[in-house]
Amino acid sequence: MQLLQTKLLAKSALVATLTTVLLAIGSMIRYFDLGFNVIAGMILWCFVLEYGRKYGALVYAATSILGLILFPYKFTAFCYLMVFGLYSLAKPSLEKIRSSMLRWIVKLAIVNTCVVSLFYLYILLFMTNYFANSIAFAIMILSCNIAFVVYDRLLVRVVDVYERRVRSVLSRVKLL
């Protein structure tokens, strides 16, 4: 039992390192910050599906803390902390909601809350005035909702590919 927990902890550390490196690259090259957040969120969700929410939360916490401490451009870390990483942990529970309409309402409510909180927190902490205009803020929220729907559908497809192809390859090489 102790050996199994040690192996899971080591795998968690490796995945936390991988996601931290990806987010660091996104932080250094600002045009890629959201793209690398998407990839890190997908990796975290696959990890949660494979090893459970407990170890996924460990990866999420380690990556978020390291990102906030180390990254030169903090917006990347905040995006992971408040949207992409958090949603990857919550998604398995959200998928258990039977009604498709209710599931999408809850998903959009959670993401809108996270995005609005993210931007207000970022503005408050770093005293920037990105969205002084309410029309610009509304357009940003609408864009985020559209991007989120695409991200959610993409996440489902990536996990499908992971379960059908990648999992068997990783099992053969003894990485799982």
C-alpha positions as CSV (number, residue, x, y, z in Angstrom):
1,M,0.0,0.0,0.0
2,Q,2.8,2.4,0.9
3,L,4.6,1.6,-2.4
4,L,1.4,2.3,-4.4
5,Q,1.0,5.7,-2.7
6,T,4.6,6.6,-3.3
7,K,4.2,5.7,-7.0
8,L,1.1,7.8,-7.2
9,L,2.8,10.7,-5.5
10,A,5.8,10.5,-7.9
11,K,3.4,10.4,-10.9
12,S,1.6,13.4,-9.5
13,A,4.9,15.3,-9.2
14,L,5.8,14.4,-12.8
15,V,2.5,15.7,-14.1
16,A,2.8,18.8,-11.9
17,T,6.2,19.4,-13.4
18,L,4.9,18.9,-16.9
19,T,2.0,21.3,-16.5
20,T,4.2,23.8,-14.8
21,V,6.7,23.8,-17.6
22,L,3.9,24.1,-20.2
23,L,2.4,27.1,-18.3
24,A,5.8,28.6,-17.9
25,I,6.3,28.5,-21.6
26,G,2.9,30.1,-22.1
27,S,3.8,32.8,-19.5
28,M,7.0,33.6,-21.3
29,I,5.4,33.8,-24.8
30,R,2.2,35.7,-24.1
31,Y,0.5,34.8,-27.4
32,F,0.5,31.2,-26.2
33,D,-0.7,31.7,-22.6
34,L,-4.3,30.5,-23.1
35,G,-3.2,27.7,-25.5
36,F,-0.9,26.2,-23.0
37,N,-3.5,26.7,-20.3
38,V,-5.9,24.5,-22.4
39,I,-3.2,21.8,-22.8
40,A,-2.4,21.9,-19.1
41,G,-6.1,21.6,-18.3
42,M,-6.5,18.6,-20.6
43,I,-3.5,16.9,-19.1
44,L,-4.9,17.5,-15.6
45,W,-8.3,16.1,-16.6
46,C,-6.8,12.9,-18.0
47,F,-4.8,12.6,-14.8
48,V,-7.9,13.0,-12.7
49,L,-9.7,10.3,-14.8
50,E,-6.8,7.9,-14.3
51,Y,-5.8,8.5,-10.7
52,G,-8.7,10.2,-9.0
53,R,-9.6,13.7,-7.8
54,K,-7.3,13.5,-4.7
55,Y,-4.1,13.3,-6.7
56,G,-5.5,15.6,-9.3
57,A,-6.1,18.2,-6.6
58,L,-2.5,17.7,-5.6
59,V,-1.3,18.4,-9.1
60,Y,-3.6,21.4,-9.4
61,A,-2.4,22.9,-6.1
62,A,1.3,22.3,-6.9
63,T,1.0,23.8,-10.4
64,S,-1.0,26.8,-9.2
65,I,1.3,27.6,-6.4
66,L,4.5,27.2,-8.5
67,G,2.9,29.3,-11.2
68,L,2.0,32.1,-8.9
69,I,5.5,32.1,-7.4
70,L,7.7,31.6,-10.5
71,F,5.9,32.9,-13.6
72,P,6.9,36.4,-14.9
73,Y,3.4,37.0,-16.4
74,K,1.0,36.1,-13.6
75,F,-2.1,36.1,-15.8
76,T,-1.2,32.6,-17.1
77,A,-1.1,31.3,-13.5
78,F,-4.3,33.0,-12.6
79,C,-6.1,31.5,-15.6
80,Y,-5.0,28.1,-14.7
81,L,-5.8,28.6,-11.0
82,M,-9.3,30.0,-11.5
83,V,-10.5,28.5,-14.8
84,F,-8.7,25.7,-16.6
85,G,-7.3,23.8,-13.6
86,L,-10.4,24.2,-11.5
87,Y,-12.7,23.2,-14.3
88,S,-10.6,20.1,-14.9
89,L,-11.2,19.0,-11.3
90,A,-14.9,19.8,-11.4
91,K,-15.8,18.4,-14.8
92,P,-16.1,14.7,-13.7
93,S,-18.8,15.7,-11.2
94,L,-20.5,18.0,-13.7
95,E,-20.8,15.1,-16.2
96,K,-22.9,13.2,-13.7
97,I,-25.8,15.6,-14.1
98,R,-28.3,13.7,-16.2
99,S,-30.1,16.6,-17.9
100,S,-28.0,18.0,-20.7
101,M,-29.7,21.4,-20.4
102,L,-29.1,21.6,-16.6
103,R,-25.5,20.4,-17.0
104,W,-24.8,23.2,-19.5
105,I,-26.4,25.8,-17.3
106,V,-24.3,24.7,-14.3
107,K,-21.1,24.6,-16.4
108,L,-21.7,28.1,-17.9
109,A,-22.6,29.5,-14.5
110,I,-19.4,28.1,-12.9
111,V,-17.2,29.2,-15.8
112,N,-18.8,32.7,-15.9
113,T,-18.3,33.0,-12.1
114,C,-14.7,31.9,-12.4
115,V,-13.9,34.2,-15.4
116,V,-15.5,37.3,-13.8
117,S,-13.7,36.6,-10.5
118,L,-10.5,36.1,-12.4
119,F,-10.7,39.4,-14.1
120,Y,-11.8,41.4,-11.1
121,L,-9.1,39.8,-9.0
122,Y,-6.5,40.5,-11.6
123,I,-7.6,44.1,-11.9
124,L,-7.7,44.5,-8.1
125,L,-4.2,42.9,-7.5
126,F,-2.4,44.4,-10.5
127,M,-4.3,47.7,-10.7
128,T,-4.9,47.4,-14.4
129,N,-7.8,48.8,-16.2
130,Y,-8.3,46.3,-19.1
131,F,-12.1,46.5,-19.1
132,A,-13.1,50.1,-18.1
133,N,-15.8,50.0,-20.7
134,S,-18.8,47.8,-19.9
135,I,-19.4,46.9,-23.5
136,A,-15.8,45.6,-23.8
137,F,-16.4,43.5,-20.6
138,A,-19.7,42.1,-22.0
139,I,-17.9,41.2,-25.3
140,M,-15.2,39.5,-23.3
141,I,-17.7,37.4,-21.3
142,L,-19.5,36.4,-24.5
143,S,-16.2,35.4,-26.2
144,C,-15.2,33.4,-23.1
145,N,-18.5,31.6,-23.2
146,I,-18.1,30.7,-26.9
147,A,-14.5,29.6,-26.2
148,F,-15.6,27.6,-23.2
149,V,-18.1,25.6,-25.2
150,V,-15.4,24.8,-27.8
151,Y,-13.0,23.9,-25.0
152,D,-15.5,21.6,-23.3
153,R,-16.3,19.7,-26.5
154,L,-12.5,19.5,-27.3
155,L,-11.9,18.1,-23.8
156,V,-14.4,15.4,-24.4
157,R,-12.7,14.5,-27.7
158,V,-9.2,14.5,-26.2
159,V,-10.3,12.2,-23.4
160,D,-11.9,9.9,-25.9
161,V,-8.7,9.6,-27.8
162,Y,-6.8,9.2,-24.5
163,E,-9.0,6.3,-23.4
164,R,-9.0,4.5,-26.8
165,R,-5.3,5.0,-27.8
166,V,-3.0,6.6,-25.4
167,R,-3.9,4.7,-22.3
168,S,-3.0,1.3,-23.9
169,V,0.3,2.7,-25.1
170,L,1.2,4.1,-21.7
171,S,0.1,0.8,-20.0
172,R,2.4,-1.2,-22.3
173,V,5.4,1.0,-21.5
174,K,4.5,0.7,-17.8
175,L,3.9,4.5,-17.3
176,L,0.4,4.0,-15.9
